Amino acid sequence: MKNITKYSIFMALILALTACGGISRSVTDTDTRNKSNPITFNEVDNIITSREQIINTPKNASISFTTGDKNKQMTVDKIDNNFASNKKIKNMPPNAPKHSATGHNVIFVSTYKELRLALGKVKAGQTIYLKEGTVFTLTDFGLYLKNKHGTKDKKIIITTSPNNPAILDGGDRNRKYSYGIIVEDCDYIEISNIIIQEMKLWGIHAGSETGTVNAVRGMSNSEILNVHVQNTGSAGIRIGGNSSFVKIIGCKINGRFAGSTEDKAYNEGIYIGYGDNSFTKPDVDYTHDITIQHCDISDRYADGIDLKQGAYNLIVQYNKIHDTVVPSQGAITVLLRGGIEEHLGERDGNVLVDSNIIWNIRRDVGNTYDGSGIIVGSGNTVVTNNIVWDVDPIGSPIETYNTFHPKHTKVLIENNIFCGTNEAIEDVTDYFNPTKNATLPVITAKGNILSSAYKGSNKVVSVEEIKALIREKAPIK
């Protein structure tokens, strides 16, 4: 990778100063999202012309990671190499993954009944193609894909036209519950291009639907590509049940299931693993090797991306999370409480949070959480090249918690741009009073551009300088 130049540092600084413009917006004691955000993402893209220079700076991490049983040292670069398609995916447009059914045995469906029957009969090497532009309305609680096993060369594909996609709609809003597609005990599955909307529960759910963690395996060696999930009561996409090697790429998740209690439910954008508040069950969900890239998450009422304790080998990269209320934790939450019980943190984490852009995040009034950008709670974690601004005034762009497993405490925070009215990087030491294993992380912070001072070799810019430069270089109303 190219070394960062003086010019790119200067441009990155301008970006940080420009991005912090949201701090001057007023906040009320209600749902404080600014739905008429004066900066659109396209405008941000035009302003931050140096972003690729920031992304391409060297990841010369000074820490290494122990990868469980193999006791193999893993640097940040090796984490990238472990996911062989990273560089290729990085250079794709956000909506690039669009499947072509060429060479597959295609099953065309145009009604909900036909779709349900096809999911029950589909075999390795077959594609179920939903008729473009058609609304498939649920006549029951939702769809299941069970015990279906494709292969590397013969995947099972569920898709539609990317230009005129089919819609899977929840139908009767008075139904007790509804969900899009539940995937159980499946391998080499692709779900692509579909719009899933108006579900009281999930859009796509891999693993047991009952909450019993390891009752049913989810999916492995599978992909969710260019799917749009909107207005759900629970997580838009939830991957659990010890799922492994799953890629979620180019998806859009927005909106809430309005008009009922689900409107205030915890409807995360993407939820990985399983969260159990008792922290004592031995059947932890060890979902692993999950990649989330180029997704756009907004207008939810929970974490944009929630990585639960027990999950490991996770990449969260090139995503946008914005205009969202976070009543618990942050826009991206990493393994919170992973060290409270020995069995929760016994895997090493290995989490890469890279090149995400987060803005206009607010807390829910009356909640004890802060409405922050990134929260890191356990695991060997690298947070690099992210841009976070305009979080809740009592929140921070990034927070680290005292819930780390003592075997896996290393955190690298490098080359990020963090801007907020509170601390840019906050060490939270009073979130939880551990009785067993949990401890504080060992943090290395360097090369960051911050709106407040923090230990390490970082560039600090005052709020006054930020406001002055905004007025001079990029006036924002």
Number of C-alpha atoms within 10 A of each C-alpha: 9 9 11 14 12 9 11 18 17 12 19 24 21 19 22 25 28 25 27 24 25 22 19 13 12 9 14 8 9 11 13 19 21 16 10 8 15 13 13 10 14 9 10 13 11 11 16 19 14 19 19 12 20 25 20 14 17 13 16 10 16 9 17 17 22 18 17 13 8 7 9 11 12 16 19 22 12 12 19 15 12 13 16 10 10 16 11 8 17 14 9 12 10 19 17 14 19 17 18 13 17 8 10 16 15 16 15 15 20 16 14 20 13 14 19 16 12 19 17 14 10 21 18 20 20 20 28 23 20 27 19 18 17 17 18 22 17 20 14 14 19 21 21 18 19 15 15 21 20 22 13 14 9 17 22 28 27 25 26 29 18 20 10 13 21 23 22 26 23 27 17 16 15 9 13 8 16 26 28 28 20 20 25 23 20 22 26 23 27 20 22 26 27 26 24 27 27 25 31 30 24 31 33 23 26 28 29 21 17 9 14 15 23 18 14 20 22 27 30 23 20 24 22 22 26 26 27 24 28 26 27 34 30 29 32 33 28 24 27 30 29 27 29 24 19 24 19 23 26 27 27 23 29 25 22 28 23 15 9 12 10 19 19 17 20 19 30 29 34 25 23 32 27 26 20 14 8 7 17 13 12 11 12 23 25 23 30 24 21 28 20 22 25 26 27 21 29 24 23 33 28 28 32 36 26 26 28 26 31 29 32 26 24 25 22 23 23 23 26 21 27 28 23 30 28 29 23 19 26 31 36 25 24 30 28 24 28 30 31 26 21 18 18 25 28 17 25 23 28 29 27 22 23 22 26 23 20 27 27 27 32 31 30 21 16 9 11 11 17 23 30 36 34 26 25 31 32 39 34 29 29 26 22 28 28 26 25 30 30 28 35 27 20 15 25 28 33 26 22 24 22 26 31 29 30 19 19 24 24 21 24 21 22 23 26 26 28 29 35 29 21 17 21 24 23 16 19 15 13 10 13 14 12 16 8 11 16 26 24 20 24 13 18 17 19 19 17 24 26 25 28 19 16 18 10 13 14 18 18 17 17 14 19 10 12 21 19 15 16 20 14 9 11 17 12 14 11
